[in-house]
Amino acid sequence: YKRQAKLQELNAIPPILDLLKSEYPVIQLLALKTLGVIANDKESRTMLRDNQGLDHLIKILETKVFSFIHSFFCL
């Protein structure tokens, strides 16, 4: 509950989603891993969905530039 409240209080999901667009692969990967942790919580998943998180993740899968990160989705 504390994590969800803090995410909501800080409105943290949009900035994390923006990090997926970083020019640095390590930042993209860390953002993706953070979103994976967030997605494990039902309330946080709702916030992720409300912030079009799924659209961002699908965009990564559709973009060849991010092919190095596609393997993360297969883990």
All heavy atoms as a GROMACS GRO file, in nm:
protein
  609
    1TYR      N    1   0.083  -0.120   0.000
    1TYR     CA    2   0.000   0.000   0.000
    1TYR      C    3   0.087   0.126   0.000
    1TYR      O    4   0.055   0.221  -0.068
    1TYR     CB    5  -0.095  -0.002   0.119
    1TYR     CG    6  -0.179   0.123   0.130
    1TYR    CD1    7  -0.283   0.146   0.041
    1TYR    CD2    8  -0.153   0.219   0.226
    1TYR    CE1    9  -0.360   0.260   0.049
    1TYR    CE2   10  -0.228   0.333   0.236
    1TYR     CZ   11  -0.332   0.353   0.147
    1TYR     OH   12  -0.408   0.466   0.155
    2LYS      N   13   0.194   0.124   0.077
    2LYS     CA   14   0.282   0.241   0.083
    2LYS      C   15   0.341   0.274  -0.053
    2LYS      O   16   0.350   0.389  -0.092
    2LYS     CB   17   0.395   0.218   0.183
    2LYS     CG   18   0.359   0.242   0.324
    2LYS     CD   19   0.483   0.229   0.410
    2LYS     CE   20   0.455   0.275   0.550
    2LYS     NZ   21   0.575   0.272   0.633
    3ARG      N   22   0.383   0.169  -0.125
    3ARG     CA   23   0.445   0.191  -0.256
    3ARG      C   24   0.344   0.256  -0.351
    3ARG      O   25   0.375   0.352  -0.420
    3ARG     CB   26   0.494   0.059  -0.314
    3ARG     CG   27   0.557   0.075  -0.448
    3ARG     CD   28   0.605  -0.052  -0.511
    3ARG     NE   29   0.587  -0.170  -0.431
    3ARG     CZ   30   0.605  -0.292  -0.474
    3ARG    NH1   31   0.643  -0.314  -0.596
    3ARG    NH2   32   0.587  -0.397  -0.397
    4GLN      N   33   0.223   0.204  -0.354
    4GLN     CA   34   0.120   0.258  -0.443
    4GLN      C   35   0.089   0.402  -0.407
    4GLN      O   36   0.077   0.488  -0.494
    4GLN     CB   37  -0.005   0.169  -0.434
    4GLN     CG   38  -0.111   0.203  -0.536
    4GLN     CD   39  -0.219   0.294  -0.479
    4GLN    OE1   40  -0.234   0.309  -0.360
    4GLN    NE2   41  -0.294   0.356  -0.568
    5ALA      N   42   0.079   0.432  -0.278
    5ALA     CA   43   0.050   0.568  -0.235
    5ALA      C   44   0.163   0.663  -0.274
    5ALA      O   45   0.139   0.775  -0.319
    5ALA     CB   46   0.028   0.573  -0.084
    6LYS      N   47   0.286   0.617  -0.260
    6LYS     CA   48   0.401   0.700  -0.295
    6LYS      C   49   0.406   0.723  -0.446
    6LYS      O   50   0.433   0.833  -0.492
    6LYS     CB   51   0.530   0.633  -0.247
    6LYS     CG   52   0.646   0.725  -0.236
    6LYS     CD   53   0.615   0.847  -0.154
    6LYS     CE   54   0.701   0.865  -0.036
    6LYS     NZ   55   0.683   0.995   0.028
    7LEU      N   56   0.380   0.618  -0.524
    7LEU     CA   57   0.377   0.633  -0.670
    7LEU      C   58   0.273   0.736  -0.710
    7LEU      O   59   0.297   0.820  -0.796
    7LEU     CB   60   0.346   0.500  -0.738
    7LEU     CG   61   0.457   0.398  -0.746
    7LEU    CD1   62   0.402   0.265  -0.796
    7LEU    CD2   63   0.568   0.446  -0.835
    8GLN      N   64   0.157   0.729  -0.648
    8GLN     CA   65   0.050   0.822  -0.680
    8GLN      C   66   0.085   0.963  -0.634
    8GLN      O   67   0.066   1.059  -0.708
    8GLN     CB   68  -0.079   0.774  -0.614
    8GLN     CG   69  -0.201   0.846  -0.665
    8GLN     CD   70  -0.328   0.777  -0.620
    8GLN    OE1   71  -0.330   0.709  -0.518
    8GLN    NE2   72  -0.433   0.794  -0.695
    9GLU      N   73   0.139   0.974  -0.513
    9GLU     CA   74   0.175   1.105  -0.459
    9GLU      C   75   0.279   1.175  -0.547
    9GLU      O   76   0.269   1.296  -0.573
    9GLU     CB   77   0.231   1.088  -0.318
    9GLU     CG   78   0.283   1.213  -0.254
    9GLU     CD   79   0.351   1.184  -0.121
    9GLU    OE1   80   0.309   1.089  -0.050
    9GLU    OE2   81   0.447   1.255  -0.088
   10LEU      N   82   0.376   1.100  -0.594
   10LEU     CA   83   0.483   1.158  -0.676
   10LEU      C   84   0.449   1.162  -0.825
   10LEU      O   85   0.526   1.218  -0.903
   10LEU     CB   86   0.612   1.076  -0.657
   10LEU     CG   87   0.670   1.075  -0.516
   10LEU    CD1   88   0.786   0.977  -0.508
   10LEU    CD2   89   0.715   1.215  -0.477
   11ASN      N   90   0.336   1.100  -0.861
   11ASN     CA   91   0.300   1.086  -1.003
   11ASN      C   92   0.421   1.032  -1.079
   11ASN      O   93   0.465   1.088  -1.180
   11ASN     CB   94   0.252   1.219  -1.060
   11ASN     CG   95   0.182   1.201  -1.192
   11ASN    OD1   96   0.125   1.095  -1.219
   11ASN    ND2   97   0.185   1.302  -1.276
   12ALA      N   98   0.476   0.923  -1.028
   12ALA     CA   99   0.604   0.869  -1.074
   12ALA      C  100   0.598   0.791  -1.204
   12ALA      O  101   0.700   0.779  -1.272
   12ALA     CB  102   0.663   0.780  -0.965
   13ILE      N  103   0.484   0.740  -1.241
   13ILE     CA  104   0.479   0.653  -1.359
   13ILE      C  105   0.508   0.728  -1.489
   13ILE      O  106   0.589   0.679  -1.569
   13ILE     CB  107   0.346   0.574  -1.363
   13ILE    CG1  108   0.348   0.472  -1.248
   13ILE    CG2  109   0.328   0.504  -1.498
   13ILE    CD1  110   0.226   0.388  -1.234
   14PRO      N  111   0.451   0.845  -1.515
   14PRO     CA  112   0.484   0.914  -1.640
   14PRO      C  113   0.635   0.940  -1.659
   14PRO      O  114   0.687   0.913  -1.768
   14PRO     CB  115   0.404   1.044  -1.633
   14PRO     CG  116   0.285   1.009  -1.550
   14PRO     CD  117   0.341   0.914  -1.445
   15PRO      N  118   0.708   0.986  -1.556
   15PRO     CA  119   0.852   1.005  -1.578
   15PRO      C  120   0.927   0.873  -1.606
   15PRO      O  121   1.021   0.872  -1.684
   15PRO     CB  122   0.901   1.068  -1.448
   15PRO     CG  123   0.781   1.125  -1.384
   15PRO     CD  124   0.666   1.041  -1.427
   16ILE      N  125   0.881   0.766  -1.542
   16ILE     CA  126   0.946   0.636  -1.569
   16ILE      C  127   0.918   0.594  -1.712
   16ILE      O  128   1.008   0.547  -1.783
   16ILE     CB  129   0.897   0.529  -1.469
   16ILE    CG1  130   0.940   0.566  -1.327
   16ILE    CG2  131   0.952   0.391  -1.507
   16ILE    CD1  132   0.878   0.481  -1.219
   17LEU      N  133   0.796   0.614  -1.759
   17LEU     CA  134   0.763   0.581  -1.898
   17LEU      C  135   0.846   0.667  -1.994
   17LEU      O  136   0.891   0.618  -2.099
   17LEU     CB  137   0.613   0.601  -1.924
   17LEU     CG  138   0.522   0.499  -1.855
   17LEU    CD1  139   0.377   0.542  -1.865
   17LEU    CD2  140   0.542   0.360  -1.912
   18ASP      N  141   0.870   0.792  -1.959
   18ASP     CA  142   0.953   0.879  -2.043
   18ASP      C  143   1.097   0.828  -2.052
   18ASP      O  144   1.163   0.848  -2.154
   18ASP     CB  145   0.952   1.023  -1.990
   18ASP     CG  146   0.823   1.096  -2.020
   18ASP    OD1  147   0.748   1.050  -2.110
   18ASP    OD2  148   0.796   1.198  -1.955
   19LEU      N  149   1.144   0.763  -1.947
   19LEU     CA  150   1.280   0.710  -1.949
   19LEU      C  151   1.296   0.598  -2.053
   19LEU      O  152   1.408   0.569  -2.096
   19LEU     CB  153   1.320   0.658  -1.811
   19LEU     CG  154   1.343   0.765  -1.705
   19LEU    CD1  155   1.366   0.701  -1.568
   19LEU    CD2  156   1.458   0.856  -1.743
   20LEU      N  157   1.186   0.538  -2.094
   20LEU     CA  158   1.193   0.436  -2.199
   20LEU      C  159   1.240   0.496  -2.331
   20LEU      O  160   1.289   0.424  -2.418
   20LEU     CB  161   1.056   0.369  -2.218
   20LEU     CG  162   1.006   0.285  -2.101
   20LEU    CD1  163   0.863   0.240  -2.128
   20LEU    CD2  164   1.096   0.166  -2.076
   21LYS      N  165   1.230   0.626  -2.346
   21LYS     CA  166   1.270   0.695  -2.469
   21LYS      C  167   1.415   0.745  -2.462
   21LYS      O  168   1.462   0.810  -2.555
   21LYS     CB  169   1.178   0.814  -2.495
   21LYS     CG  170   1.033   0.778  -2.508
   21LYS     CD  171   0.948   0.904  -2.516
   21LYS     CE  172   0.803   0.874  -2.494
   21LYS     NZ  173   0.724   0.994  -2.475
   22SER      N  174   1.483   0.717  -2.352
   22SER     CA  175   1.620   0.764  -2.334
   22SER      C  176   1.710   0.713  -2.445
   22SER      O  177   1.690   0.605  -2.501
   22SER     CB  178   1.675   0.716  -2.199
   22SER     OG  179   1.813   0.743  -2.189
   23GLU      N  180   1.812   0.788  -2.476
   23GLU     CA  181   1.908   0.745  -2.578
   23GLU      C  182   2.006   0.643  -2.520
   23GLU      O  183   2.082   0.581  -2.593
   23GLU     CB  184   1.984   0.865  -2.634
   23GLU     CG  185   2.073   0.936  -2.534
   23GLU     CD  186   2.142   1.057  -2.592
   23GLU    OE1  187   2.247   1.041  -2.657
   23GLU    OE2  188   2.089   1.168  -2.572
   24TYR      N  189   2.004   0.624  -2.388
   24TYR     CA  190   2.096   0.532  -2.322
   24TYR      C  191   2.026   0.399  -2.292
   24TYR      O  192   1.932   0.395  -2.212
   24TYR     CB  193   2.150   0.593  -2.194
   24TYR     CG  194   2.220   0.725  -2.219
   24TYR    CD1  195   2.160   0.846  -2.186
   24TYR    CD2  196   2.345   0.727  -2.279
   24TYR    CE1  197   2.224   0.966  -2.211
   24TYR    CE2  198   2.410   0.848  -2.305
   24TYR     CZ  199   2.348   0.966  -2.271
   24TYR     OH  200   2.411   1.085  -2.297
   25PRO      N  201   2.072   0.291  -2.352
   25PRO     CA  202   2.009   0.160  -2.331
   25PRO      C  203   2.000   0.118  -2.184
   25PRO      O  204   1.900   0.059  -2.144
   25PRO     CB  205   2.098   0.064  -2.410
   25PRO     CG  206   2.164   0.149  -2.512
   25PRO     CD  207   2.181   0.283  -2.448
   26VAL      N  208   2.099   0.149  -2.105
   26VAL     CA  209   2.096   0.108  -1.965
   26VAL      C  210   1.982   0.178  -1.890
   26VAL      O  211   1.916   0.118  -1.805
   26VAL     CB  212   2.232   0.130  -1.895
   26VAL    CG1  213   2.263   0.278  -1.877
   26VAL    CG2  214   2.237   0.058  -1.762
   27ILE      N  215   1.955   0.303  -1.924
   27ILE     CA  216   1.843   0.376  -1.862
   27ILE      C  217   1.711   0.314  -1.906
   27ILE      O  218   1.620   0.296  -1.825
   27ILE     CB  219   1.851   0.526  -1.894
   27ILE    CG1  220   1.971   0.587  -1.822
   27ILE    CG2  221   1.721   0.598  -1.854
   27ILE    CD1  222   1.998   0.731  -1.856
   28GLN      N  223   1.700   0.279  -2.033
   28GLN     CA  224   1.579   0.215  -2.083
   28GLN      C  225   1.554   0.083  -2.010
   28GLN      O  226   1.442   0.054  -1.969
   28GLN     CB  227   1.590   0.190  -2.233
   28GLN     CG  228   1.596   0.315  -2.315
   28GLN     CD  229   1.632   0.287  -2.459
   28GLN    OE1  230   1.674   0.176  -2.494
   28GLN    NE2  231   1.617   0.387  -2.543
   29LEU      N  232   1.660   0.005  -1.995
   29LEU     CA  233   1.647  -0.125  -1.930
   29LEU      C  234   1.607  -0.109  -1.783
   29LEU      O  235   1.519  -0.181  -1.734
   29LEU     CB  236   1.777  -0.203  -1.943
   29LEU     CG  237   1.774  -0.346  -1.888
   29LEU    CD1  238   1.666  -0.427  -1.959
   29LEU    CD2  239   1.910  -0.410  -1.905
   30LEU      N  240   1.669  -0.015  -1.714
   30LEU     CA  241   1.633   0.007  -1.574
   30LEU      C  242   1.489   0.057  -1.560
   30LEU      O  243   1.417   0.016  -1.468
   30LEU     CB  244   1.731   0.106  -1.510
   30LEU     CG  245   1.872   0.051  -1.488
   30LEU    CD1  246   1.966   0.163  -1.443
   30LEU    CD2  247   1.872  -0.063  -1.389
   31ALA      N  248   1.446   0.142  -1.651
   31ALA     CA  249   1.307   0.188  -1.648
   31ALA      C  250   1.212   0.070  -1.672
   31ALA      O  251   1.110   0.058  -1.604
   31ALA     CB  252   1.285   0.296  -1.754
   32LEU      N  253   1.248  -0.015  -1.764
   32LEU     CA  254   1.165  -0.132  -1.794
   32LEU      C  255   1.158  -0.226  -1.675
   32LEU      O  256   1.051  -0.277  -1.640
   32LEU     CB  257   1.220  -0.204  -1.917
   32LEU     CG  258   1.134  -0.309  -1.980
   32LEU    CD1  259   0.998  -0.252  -2.019
   32LEU    CD2  260   1.203  -0.366  -2.102
   33LYS      N  261   1.271  -0.247  -1.609
   33LYS     CA  262   1.272  -0.333  -1.490
   33LYS      C  263   1.189  -0.270  -1.378
   33LYS      O  264   1.118  -0.340  -1.306
   33LYS     CB  265   1.415  -0.357  -1.443
   33LYS     CG  266   1.490  -0.452  -1.534
   33LYS     CD  267   1.629  -0.479  -1.480
   33LYS     CE  268   1.700  -0.581  -1.568
   33LYS     NZ  269   1.827  -0.624  -1.510
   34THR      N  270   1.196  -0.140  -1.364
   34THR     CA  271   1.116  -0.071  -1.263
   34THR      C  272   0.968  -0.088  -1.292
   34THR      O  273   0.888  -0.114  -1.202
   34THR     CB  274   1.153   0.079  -1.258
   34THR    OG1  275   1.293   0.090  -1.228
   34THR    CG2  276   1.072   0.153  -1.154
   35LEU      N  277   0.931  -0.076  -1.418
   35LEU     CA  278   0.791  -0.096  -1.456
   35LEU      C  279   0.747  -0.240  -1.429
   35LEU      O  280   0.633  -0.265  -1.392
   35LEU     CB  281   0.770  -0.060  -1.603
   35LEU     CG  282   0.783   0.090  -1.634
   35LEU    CD1  283   0.785   0.113  -1.784
   35LEU    CD2  284   0.671   0.169  -1.569
   36GLY      N  285   0.840  -0.334  -1.445
   36GLY     CA  286   0.810  -0.473  -1.412
   36GLY      C  287   0.777  -0.491  -1.265
   36GLY      O  288   0.684  -0.563  -1.228
   37VAL      N  289   0.850  -0.423  -1.178
   37VAL     CA  290   0.823  -0.429  -1.035
   37VAL      C  291   0.689  -0.363  -1.005
   37VAL      O  292   0.608  -0.416  -0.929
   37VAL     CB  293   0.937  -0.360  -0.955
   37VAL    CG1  294   0.900  -0.344  -0.809
   37VAL    CG2  295   1.066  -0.440  -0.969
   38ILE      N  296   0.665  -0.250  -1.067
   38ILE     CA  297   0.539  -0.179  -1.047
   38ILE      C  298   0.421  -0.266  -1.091
   38ILE      O  299   0.318  -0.270  -1.025
   38ILE     CB  300   0.540  -0.046  -1.125
   38ILE    CG1  301   0.637   0.052  -1.059
   38ILE    CG2  302   0.400   0.015  -1.136
   38ILE    CD1  303   0.664   0.178  -1.140
   39ALA      N  304   0.438  -0.338  -1.199
   39ALA     CA  305   0.330  -0.420  -1.254
   39ALA      C  306   0.293  -0.538  -1.166
   39ALA      O  307   0.190  -0.601  -1.186
   39ALA     CB  308   0.367  -0.468  -1.395
   40ASN      N  309   0.374  -0.570  -1.067
   40ASN     CA  310   0.344  -0.681  -0.976
   40ASN      C  311   0.237  -0.646  -0.874
   40ASN      O  312   0.184  -0.734  -0.809
   40ASN     CB  313   0.471  -0.727  -0.904
   40ASN     CG  314   0.559  -0.809  -0.994
   40ASN    OD1  315   0.510  -0.889  -1.074
   40ASN    ND2  316   0.688  -0.790  -0.983
   41ASP      N  317   0.206  -0.520  -0.859
   41ASP     CA  318   0.107  -0.474  -0.762
   41ASP      C  319  -0.021  -0.434  -0.836
   41ASP      O  320  -0.016  -0.356  -0.932
   41ASP     CB  321   0.165  -0.354  -0.685
   41ASP     CG  322   0.064  -0.293  -0.590
   41ASP    OD1  323   0.029  -0.360  -0.491
   41ASP    OD2  324   0.022  -0.179  -0.616
   42LYS      N  325  -0.133  -0.487  -0.793
   42LYS     CA  326  -0.260  -0.464  -0.863
   42LYS      C  327  -0.295  -0.315  -0.875
   42LYS      O  328  -0.331  -0.267  -0.982
   42LYS     CB  329  -0.374  -0.538  -0.793
   42LYS     CG  330  -0.506  -0.525  -0.864
   42LYS     CD  331  -0.615  -0.601  -0.793
   42LYS     CE  332  -0.746  -0.582  -0.867
   42LYS     NZ  333  -0.856  -0.651  -0.801
   43GLU      N  334  -0.282  -0.241  -0.766
   43GLU     CA  335  -0.316  -0.098  -0.768
   43GLU      C  336  -0.221  -0.021  -0.859
   43GLU      O  337  -0.262   0.069  -0.933
   43GLU     CB  338  -0.310  -0.039  -0.627
   43GLU     CG  339  -0.380  -0.118  -0.519
   43GLU     CD  340  -0.528  -0.143  -0.547
   43GLU    OE1  341  -0.591  -0.060  -0.614
   43GLU    OE2  342  -0.579  -0.246  -0.501
   44SER      N  343  -0.094  -0.056  -0.852
   44SER     CA  344   0.006   0.012  -0.936
   44SER      C  345  -0.015  -0.021  -1.083
   44SER      O  346   0.008   0.062  -1.170
   44SER     CB  347   0.146  -0.026  -0.892
   44SER     OG  348   0.168   0.014  -0.758
   45ARG      N  349  -0.058  -0.144  -1.110
   45ARG     CA  350  -0.089  -0.183  -1.247
   45ARG      C  351  -0.201  -0.097  -1.303
   45ARG      O  352  -0.198  -0.057  -1.420
   45ARG     CB  353  -0.132  -0.331  -1.249
   45ARG     CG  354  -0.052  -0.415  -1.341
   45ARG     CD  355  -0.098  -0.558  -1.355
   45ARG     NE  356  -0.192  -0.613  -1.260
   45ARG     CZ  357  -0.159  -0.686  -1.154
   45ARG    NH1  358  -0.033  -0.710  -1.125
   45ARG    NH2  359  -0.252  -0.735  -1.076
   46THR      N  360  -0.297  -0.066  -1.221
   46THR     CA  361  -0.406   0.022  -1.264
   46THR      C  362  -0.353   0.160  -1.299
   46THR      O  363  -0.388   0.218  -1.402
   46THR     CB  364  -0.514   0.033  -1.153
   46THR    OG1  365  -0.565  -0.098  -1.126
   46THR    CG2  366  -0.626   0.125  -1.194
   47MET      N  367  -0.262   0.212  -1.216
   47MET     CA  368  -0.203   0.343  -1.245
   47MET      C  369  -0.120   0.336  -1.373
   47MET      O  370  -0.121   0.430  -1.453
   47MET     CB  371  -0.116   0.390  -1.128
   47MET     CG  372  -0.197   0.426  -1.008
   47MET     SD  373  -0.108   0.507  -0.871
   47MET     CE  374   0.055   0.446  -0.881
   48LEU      N  375  -0.050   0.225  -1.392
   48LEU     CA  376   0.029   0.208  -1.513
   48LEU      C  377  -0.062   0.208  -1.636
   48LEU      O  378  -0.036   0.275  -1.735
   48LEU     CB  379   0.108   0.077  -1.505
   48LEU     CG  380   0.208   0.047  -1.613
   48LEU    CD1  381   0.314   0.155  -1.622
   48LEU    CD2  382   0.272  -0.088  -1.589
   49ARG      N  383  -0.173   0.137  -1.626
   49ARG     CA  384  -0.270   0.132  -1.736
   49ARG      C  385  -0.330   0.271  -1.760
   49ARG      O  386  -0.344   0.315  -1.875
   49ARG     CB  387  -0.379   0.030  -1.704
   49ARG     CG  388  -0.476   0.008  -1.816
   49ARG     CD  389  -0.579  -0.103  -1.788
   49ARG     NE  390  -0.635  -0.099  -1.654
   49ARG     CZ  391  -0.613  -0.192  -1.560
   49ARG    NH1  392  -0.536  -0.294  -1.585
   49ARG    NH2  393  -0.669  -0.180  -1.442
   50ASP      N  394  -0.362   0.343  -1.653
   50ASP     CA  395  -0.420   0.476  -1.666
   50ASP      C  396  -0.324   0.576  -1.732
   50ASP      O  397  -0.367   0.677  -1.786
   50ASP     CB  398  -0.463   0.530  -1.530
   50ASP     CG  399  -0.581   0.454  -1.471
   50ASP    OD1  400  -0.646   0.377  -1.545
   50ASP    OD2  401  -0.606   0.470  -1.350
   51ASN      N  402  -0.196   0.547  -1.725
   51ASN     CA  403  -0.094   0.634  -1.786
   51ASN      C  404  -0.046   0.581  -1.920
   51ASN      O  405   0.064   0.615  -1.965
   51ASN     CB  406   0.024   0.650  -1.689
   51ASN     CG  407  -0.008   0.743  -1.576
   51ASN    OD1  408  -0.004   0.863  -1.593
   51ASN    ND2  409  -0.042   0.690  -1.461
   52GLN      N  410  -0.128   0.497  -1.983
   52GLN     CA  411  -0.097   0.439  -2.115
   52GLN      C  412   0.035   0.363  -2.115
   52GLN      O  413   0.108   0.363  -2.214
   52GLN     CB  414  -0.096   0.546  -2.225
   52GLN     CG  415  -0.233   0.603  -2.260
   52GLN     CD  416  -0.285   0.701  -2.156
   52GLN    OE1  417  -0.211   0.784  -2.106
   52GLN    NE2  418  -0.412   0.690  -2.124
   53GLY      N  419   0.067   0.298  -2.003
   53GLY     CA  420   0.190   0.220  -1.993
   53GLY      C  421   0.198   0.109  -2.094
   53GLY      O  422   0.304   0.083  -2.153
   54LEU      N  423   0.087   0.043  -2.120
   54LEU     CA  424   0.085  -0.066  -2.218
   54LEU      C  425   0.119  -0.014  -2.357
   54LEU      O  426   0.195  -0.077  -2.431
   54LEU     CB  427  -0.050  -0.136  -2.216
   54LEU     CG  428  -0.062  -0.261  -2.303
   54LEU    CD1  429   0.042  -0.365  -2.264
   54LEU    CD2  430  -0.201  -0.320  -2.292
   55ASP      N  431   0.067   0.102  -2.391
   55ASP     CA  432   0.098   0.162  -2.521
   55ASP      C  433   0.248   0.186  -2.536
   55ASP      O  434   0.306   0.161  -2.641
   55ASP     CB  435   0.023   0.294  -2.540
   55ASP     CG  436  -0.127   0.275  -2.550
   55ASP    OD1  437  -0.173   0.163  -2.580
   55ASP    OD2  438  -0.200   0.373  -2.526
   56HIS      N  439   0.312   0.234  -2.429
   56HIS     CA  440   0.456   0.259  -2.431
   56HIS      C  441   0.533   0.128  -2.452
   56HIS      O  442   0.629   0.123  -2.529
   56HIS     CB  443   0.502   0.326  -2.302
   56HIS     CG  444   0.470   0.470  -2.294
   56HIS    ND1  445   0.345   0.518  -2.260
   56HIS    CD2  446   0.547   0.579  -2.315
   56HIS    CE1  447   0.347   0.649  -2.261
   56HIS    NE2  448   0.468   0.689  -2.293
   57LEU      N  449   0.491   0.024  -2.381
   57LEU     CA  450   0.560  -0.105  -2.392
   57LEU      C  451   0.541  -0.166  -2.531
   57LEU      O  452   0.636  -0.222  -2.587
   57LEU     CB  453   0.510  -0.200  -2.283
   57LEU     CG  454   0.540  -0.154  -2.140
   57LEU    CD1  455   0.476  -0.248  -2.039
   57LEU    CD2  456   0.690  -0.142  -2.116
   58ILE      N  457   0.424  -0.154  -2.587
   58ILE     CA  458   0.400  -0.205  -2.722
   58ILE      C  459   0.484  -0.129  -2.823
   58ILE      O  460   0.540  -0.187  -2.916
   58ILE     CB  461   0.249  -0.199  -2.757
   58ILE    CG1  462   0.175  -0.305  -2.675
   58ILE    CG2  463   0.227  -0.219  -2.907
   58ILE    CD1  464   0.025  -0.298  -2.685
   59LYS      N  465   0.497   0.001  -2.804
   59LYS     CA  466   0.578   0.082  -2.894
   59LYS      C  467   0.724   0.033  -2.894
   59LYS      O  468   0.789   0.029  -2.998
   59LYS     CB  469   0.572   0.229  -2.854
   59LYS     CG  470   0.629   0.323  -2.958
   59LYS     CD  471   0.613   0.467  -2.916
   59LYS     CE  472   0.466   0.505  -2.916
   59LYS     NZ  473   0.441   0.646  -2.886
   60ILE      N  474   0.774  -0.005  -2.778
   60ILE     CA  475   0.910  -0.058  -2.770
   60ILE      C  476   0.921  -0.187  -2.852
   60ILE      O  477   1.017  -0.207  -2.926
   60ILE     CB  478   0.951  -0.084  -2.624
   60ILE    CG1  479   0.977   0.048  -2.554
   60ILE    CG2  480   1.076  -0.172  -2.616
   60ILE    CD1  481   1.007   0.034  -2.408
   61LEU      N  482   0.823  -0.273  -2.839
   61LEU     CA  483   0.826  -0.400  -2.912
   61LEU      C  484   0.818  -0.378  -3.063
   61LEU      O  485   0.872  -0.457  -3.140
   61LEU     CB  486   0.712  -0.491  -2.866
   61LEU     CG  487   0.730  -0.550  -2.726
   61LEU    CD1  488   0.604  -0.624  -2.686
   61LEU    CD2  489   0.852  -0.640  -2.720
   62GLU      N  490   0.753  -0.273  -3.105
   62GLU     CA  491   0.738  -0.245  -3.248
   62GLU      C  492   0.856  -0.170  -3.308
   62GLU      O  493   0.867  -0.162  -3.430
   62GLU     CB  494   0.612  -0.161  -3.271
   62GLU     CG  495   0.484  -0.234  -3.238
   62GLU     CD  496   0.361  -0.146  -3.250
   62GLU    OE1  497   0.374  -0.021  -3.247
   62GLU    OE2  498   0.252  -0.202  -3.263
   63THR      N  499   0.945  -0.120  -3.225
   63THR     CA  500   1.054  -0.036  -3.272
   63THR      C  501   1.184  -0.117  -3.282
   63THR      O  502   1.235  -0.166  -3.182
   63THR     CB  503   1.076   0.084  -3.177
   63THR    OG1  504   0.952   0.153  -3.164
   63THR    CG2  505   1.181   0.178  -3.230
   64LYS      N  506   1.238  -0.129  -3.402
   64LYS     CA  507   1.360  -0.206  -3.423
   64LYS      C  508   1.480  -0.149  -3.348
   64LYS      O  509   1.569  -0.221  -3.308
   64LYS     CB  510   1.392  -0.216  -3.572
   64LYS     CG  511   1.293  -0.302  -3.648
   64LYS     CD  512   1.339  -0.320  -3.792
   64LYS     CE  513   1.236  -0.394  -3.870
   64LYS     NZ  514   1.241  -0.536  -3.855
   65VAL      N  515   1.482  -0.019  -3.327
   65VAL     CA  516   1.593   0.044  -3.255
   65VAL      C  517   1.606  -0.016  -3.115
   65VAL      O  518   1.714  -0.022  -3.060
   65VAL     CB  519   1.571   0.198  -3.246
   65VAL    CG1  520   1.676   0.264  -3.160
   65VAL    CG2  521   1.570   0.259  -3.384
   66PHE      N  522   1.496  -0.061  -3.059
   66PHE     CA  523   1.497  -0.118  -2.925
   66PHE      C  524   1.510  -0.269  -2.926
   66PHE      O  525   1.478  -0.335  -2.827
   66PHE     CB  526   1.368  -0.079  -2.850
   66PHE     CG  527   1.352   0.068  -2.829
   66PHE    CD1  528   1.244   0.136  -2.881
   66PHE    CD2  529   1.447   0.141  -2.757
   66PHE    CE1  530   1.228   0.273  -2.861
   66PHE    CE2  531   1.432   0.278  -2.736
   66PHE     CZ  532   1.323   0.343  -2.789
   67SER      N  533   1.557  -0.327  -3.035
   67SER     CA  534   1.562  -0.473  -3.047
   67SER      C  535   1.646  -0.537  -2.937
   67SER      O  536   1.618  -0.648  -2.894
   67SER     CB  537   1.614  -0.514  -3.184
   67SER     OG  538   1.746  -0.467  -3.203
   68PHE      N  539   1.748  -0.467  -2.887
   68PHE     CA  540   1.832  -0.522  -2.780
   68PHE      C  541   1.751  -0.546  -2.653
   68PHE      O  542   1.783  -0.633  -2.573
   68PHE     CB  543   1.948  -0.426  -2.748
   68PHE     CG  544   1.902  -0.300  -2.680
   68PHE    CD1  545   1.899  -0.291  -2.544
   68PHE    CD2  546   1.859  -0.193  -2.756
   68PHE    CE1  547   1.853  -0.175  -2.482
   68PHE    CE2  548   1.815  -0.077  -2.696
   68PHE     CZ  549   1.811  -0.068  -2.559
   69ILE      N  550   1.645  -0.472  -2.634
   69ILE     CA  551   1.566  -0.481  -2.513
   69ILE      C  552   1.450  -0.580  -2.527
   69ILE      O  553   1.391  -0.621  -2.429
   69ILE     CB  554   1.516  -0.340  -2.472
   69ILE    CG1  555   1.512  -0.325  -2.323
   69ILE    CG2  556   1.383  -0.307  -2.530
   69ILE    CD1  557   1.502  -0.182  -2.278
   70HIS      N  558   1.421  -0.623  -2.648
   70HIS     CA  559   1.312  -0.715  -2.672
   70HIS      C  560   1.330  -0.845  -2.594
   70HIS      O  561   1.234  -0.906  -2.550
   70HIS     CB  562   1.296  -0.745  -2.820
   70HIS     CG  563   1.249  -0.627  -2.898
   70HIS    ND1  564   1.243  -0.629  -3.035
   70HIS    CD2  565   1.207  -0.504  -2.862
   70HIS    CE1  566   1.200  -0.513  -3.080
   70HIS    NE2  567   1.178  -0.435  -2.976
   71SER      N  568   1.455  -0.888  -2.576
   71SER     CA  569   1.480  -1.012  -2.505
   71SER      C  570   1.433  -1.002  -2.359
   71SER      O  571   1.399  -1.104  -2.298
   71SER     CB  572   1.628  -1.047  -2.509
   71SER     OG  573   1.705  -0.947  -2.446
   72PHE      N  574   1.427  -0.882  -2.303
   72PHE     CA  575   1.378  -0.866  -2.167
   72PHE      C  576   1.233  -0.912  -2.157
   72PHE      O  577   1.192  -0.969  -2.057
   72PHE     CB  578   1.390  -0.720  -2.123
   72PHE     CG  579   1.344  -0.697  -1.982
   72PHE    CD1  580   1.425  -0.729  -1.876
   72PHE    CD2  581   1.218  -0.644  -1.957
   72PHE    CE1  582   1.382  -0.708  -1.744
   72PHE    CE2  583   1.174  -0.624  -1.827
   72PHE     CZ  584   1.258  -0.656  -1.720
   73PHE      N  585   1.155  -0.890  -2.261
   73PHE     CA  586   1.015  -0.930  -2.259
   73PHE      C  587   1.000  -1.081  -2.266
   73PHE      O  588   0.897  -1.134  -2.229
   73PHE     CB  589   0.940  -0.866  -2.378
   73PHE     CG  590   0.911  -0.721  -2.358
   73PHE    CD1  591   0.991  -0.625  -2.417
   73PHE    CD2  592   0.805  -0.679  -2.282
   73PHE    CE1  593   0.966  -0.490  -2.400
   73PHE    CE2  594   0.778  -0.545  -2.262
   73PHE     CZ  595   0.859  -0.450  -2.322
   74CYS      N  596   1.102  -1.149  -2.312
   74CYS     CA  597   1.096  -1.295  -2.327
   74CYS      C  598   1.142  -1.367  -2.200
   74CYS      O  599   1.135  -1.488  -2.194
   74CYS     CB  600   1.182  -1.339  -2.445
   74CYS     SG  601   1.126  -1.270  -2.601
   75LEU      N  602   1.190  -1.295  -2.102
   75LEU     CA  603   1.240  -1.358  -1.979
   75LEU      C  604   1.130  -1.410  -1.893
   75LEU      O  605   1.024  -1.366  -1.883
   75LEU     CB  606   1.328  -1.261  -1.900
   75LEU     CG  607   1.453  -1.214  -1.971
   75LEU    CD1  608   1.527  -1.113  -1.883
   75LEU    CD2  609   1.544  -1.330  -2.003
   0.00000   0.00000   0.00000
